[in-house]
Amino acid sequence: MSQTFDRLLALEGAFNVRDLGGYATRTAETTRWRSVLRGDGLHRLSEGDIDTLLETGVTTVIDLRNAEETAVEENPFRSHPAVRFHNTSLFHGLAPIDIAASSEDAPFDMSMRYRDALDTCREAVGAVLRAIADAPDGIVLYHCSAGKDRTGIISAILLSLADVDDDAIIGDYALTATISGPLIGRLREKALERGTAPALIERFLACEPQTMRATLDHIRRTYGGAADYLTGVGLTPTDLAALRRRLL
C-alpha cells in the first residue's frame, strides 16, 4: 500500500512549509515526497515545531533571507547540531516586507522583478542549488520570509528541472495565496506600520499565476530551460544528476 502525505506541514509557528512531492512529470514519474520542503520564515517555530521537522527527516536548512532579516528574526536552526545550515541571501529586497522605495502609483511588475533577479543574482542561485545537490540524506528545507518570491523561484527551477509541467509549477506557486492567510496578514500589517501604501502592499503580496508563467517563459527563452540555466551558473552534470535523484 502506498503511503500518503499532506503537502502542507502543520506547524504552530510557520504557515507555508510544504512539500514538493507528488507532482507528475512529463516522463510519467512523480516528484518524491519528504525529500524537498519549501517554507516561510522559521523564527517563530516552537520547540515542538522544531522537533516535528527533525522527526520528519529535515537534515539541511537553507535560509534565503538577507543579513538584516536574519539579524531581526534569527533562524532557530543556525547552530542546531542535527542540521546542516546555509544562509545565502537571494534576490535582495524581494521579501514582501522589504518594500522598495516607490510611490503607490509607480508601475510594478513582479514577473519583471523575478526575471531581473534570475539574470543578476545568478551566483547566489547557483550557490543555493549546489547546496541542495550536495545535501546529505534526509530532507532539504529552504525558505525565505513568506515562502513566496525567493522560495518560489527556487521551487520553480527545481520542478522545471524535474520536468513537471508549467501548470503544476504555477499551481504550486499560487498555493501561498490560499494556505497562508495568517502569514500574509502579518506581512501586510508590518508593511502598513512602515507607512507603505496599501495598493503597493497588495501588489507585492499577490501570487498571480501569470507572474510565474512569465518567469518560466523567461527561463526557456533566455537560457534554454532550467538545466541550461543551472549549467550557466556553474552546476556540473554531477550536480544536476544529484538534484534529479533528490527530486524523483
C-alpha positions in Angstrom: 0.0 0.0 0.0 1.4 3.4 -1.0 2.0 6.0 1.7 0.0 9.2 1.6 1.4 12.6 2.7 0.0 16.0 3.4 1.5 18.7 1.2 1.3 21.4 4.0 3.1 20.6 7.2 1.0 21.6 10.3 3.2 23.8 12.4 2.4 26.3 15.1 5.0 29.0 14.1 5.1 28.7 10.3 2.2 28.7 7.9 3.7 27.9 4.5 6.1 24.9 4.9 5.1 22.4 2.2 6.3 19.5 0.2 7.4 19.5 -3.4 6.4 15.8 -3.7 3.6 14.3 -5.6 3.8 16.3 -8.8 3.5 14.3 -12.1 6.3 14.8 -14.7 6.2 14.7 -18.4 8.1 11.4 -18.3 5.4 9.7 -16.2 7.4 9.9 -12.9 6.3 11.6 -9.7 8.3 14.0 -7.6 9.4 12.5 -4.3 7.6 13.2 -1.1 9.5 14.2 2.0 12.7 15.0 0.1 12.4 18.7 -0.5 10.4 21.2 1.5 9.8 24.9 0.8 8.9 27.3 3.5 8.3 30.7 5.0 10.2 32.2 8.0 11.1 29.8 10.7 11.9 32.3 13.5 8.5 31.7 15.2 8.8 27.9 15.4 8.0 26.4 18.7 10.2 23.7 20.3 7.5 21.3 19.2 7.7 22.5 15.6 11.5 22.1 15.6 11.1 18.5 16.9 8.4 17.8 14.3 10.7 18.9 11.4 13.6 16.9 12.8 11.4 13.8 13.3 10.1 14.3 9.7 13.6 14.0 8.5 15.0 17.5 7.9 18.8 17.5 7.9 19.5 20.6 5.8 18.1 24.1 6.2 18.8 26.9 3.6 17.8 30.4 4.7 17.4 32.7 1.7 17.0 35.9 3.7 19.4 38.7 3.9 21.5 39.8 6.9 19.1 42.5 8.0 16.2 39.9 8.1 18.2 37.2 9.9 19.5 39.7 12.5 16.0 40.7 13.5 14.4 37.3 13.1 17.0 34.7 14.0 16.9 31.2 12.4 16.5 28.6 15.1 18.5 26.1 13.0 21.6 28.3 12.6 23.6 26.4 15.2 21.5 23.3 15.6 23.8 20.2 15.8 21.4 18.0 13.9 21.1 20.2 10.8 23.5 21.4 8.1 22.7 25.1 7.8 23.3 27.5 5.0 22.4 31.2 4.7 22.5 32.6 1.1 20.9 36.0 0.6 18.9 35.6 -2.5 17.2 38.4 -4.5 18.0 41.2 -2.0 14.9 43.3 -1.5 12.3 40.8 -2.8 11.0 39.9 0.6 7.3 41.1 0.8 8.0 43.1 3.9 11.1 44.7 2.4 9.2 47.0 0.1 11.2 49.0 -2.3 11.2 52.8 -2.1 8.4 53.6 -4.5 5.2 55.5 -4.8 1.8 53.9 -4.9 1.4 55.0 -8.5 4.7 53.6 -9.7 4.5 50.8 -12.3 5.3 47.5 -10.7 5.6 44.1 -12.3 6.6 41.2 -10.0 7.4 38.9 -13.0 9.9 41.5 -14.3 11.4 41.6 -10.8 11.8 37.8 -10.9 13.4 37.9 -14.3 15.8 40.6 -13.2 16.7 38.6 -10.2 17.4 35.4 -12.3 19.6 37.4 -14.5 21.6 39.4 -12.0 21.7 37.1 -8.9 23.0 34.0 -10.8 25.9 33.4 -8.4 23.5 33.2 -5.4 21.1 31.0 -7.3 23.9 28.7 -8.1 25.1 28.5 -4.5 21.6 27.6 -3.3 21.1 24.8 -5.9 24.6 23.5 -5.3 23.8 23.3 -1.6 20.7 21.2 -2.4 22.7 19.0 -4.7 25.4 18.4 -2.1 23.0 17.9 0.8 23.2 14.7 2.9 20.5 12.1 3.1 17.3 13.5 4.6 15.0 16.4 3.8 16.2 19.7 2.5 14.1 22.7 3.7 14.8 26.1 2.1 12.8 29.2 3.0 12.6 33.0 3.0 10.2 35.2 4.8 6.8 34.5 3.1 7.8 31.4 1.2 6.6 33.1 -2.0 9.2 35.0 -4.0 12.7 33.8 -3.4 11.5 30.4 -2.3 9.0 30.3 -5.2 11.7 30.8 -7.9 14.0 28.2 -6.4 11.0 25.8 -6.4 10.1 26.6 -10.0 13.7 25.9 -11.1 13.7 22.5 -9.2 10.3 21.4 -10.5 11.2 22.5 -14.0 14.4 20.5 -13.8 12.3 17.5 -12.8 10.2 18.1 -15.9 7.0 19.0 -14.1 4.7 20.9 -16.5 4.2 24.6 -16.2 0.6 24.4 -15.0 1.6 22.3 -12.0 4.5 24.6 -11.2 2.3 27.7 -11.4 -0.3 25.9 -9.2 2.4 25.2 -6.6 3.4 28.9 -6.7 -0.1 30.1 -6.3 -0.8 27.9 -3.2 0.7 30.5 -0.9 -2.3 32.8 -1.6 -4.7 30.1 -0.5 -3.0 28.5 2.5 -1.1 31.3 4.2 -3.8 33.8 5.3 -2.3 34.4 8.8 1.2 34.9 7.3 0.1 37.3 4.6 -2.0 39.2 7.1 1.1 39.6 9.4 3.3 40.8 6.5 0.6 43.2 5.4 0.3 44.6 8.9 4.1 45.1 9.2 4.2 46.9 5.9 1.4 49.2 6.9 3.2 50.0 10.1 6.1 51.1 8.0 3.9 53.5 6.0 3.8 51.6 2.8 0.9 52.4 0.5 -1.9 49.7 0.7 -2.1 49.3 -3.0 1.6 48.7 -3.3 1.5 46.2 -0.5 -1.2 44.2 -2.3 0.9 44.1 -5.5 3.9 42.8 -3.6 1.9 40.1 -1.7 0.0 38.8 -4.7 0.6 35.3 -6.1 -0.7 35.9 -9.6 -0.3 32.8 -11.9 0.8 35.0 -14.8 3.8 36.1 -12.7 5.2 32.5 -12.6 4.2 31.7 -16.2 6.2 34.7 -17.4 9.1 33.6 -15.3 9.1 30.1 -16.7 8.9 31.5 -20.2 11.9 33.7 -19.5 14.0 30.8 -18.3 13.2 28.9 -21.5 13.6 31.8 -23.9 16.7 33.3 -22.4 18.6 30.2 -21.1 17.1 27.2 -22.9 15.5 25.8 -19.8 16.3 25.0 -16.1 19.1 22.6 -16.8 20.9 25.1 -19.1 20.3 27.9 -16.7 21.9 25.9 -13.9 24.8 24.9 -16.1 25.3 28.5 -16.8 25.6 29.4 -13.1 28.2 26.7 -12.6 26.5 23.5 -11.7 28.1 20.4 -13.2 26.4 17.4 -14.8 27.0 15.6 -11.5 25.2 18.3 -9.6 22.2 18.2 -12.0 22.0 14.4 -11.6 22.1 14.7 -7.8 19.2 17.2 -7.9 17.2 15.0 -10.2 17.8 12.0 -7.8 16.6 14.1 -4.9 13.5 15.2 -6.8 12.4 12.0 -8.5 
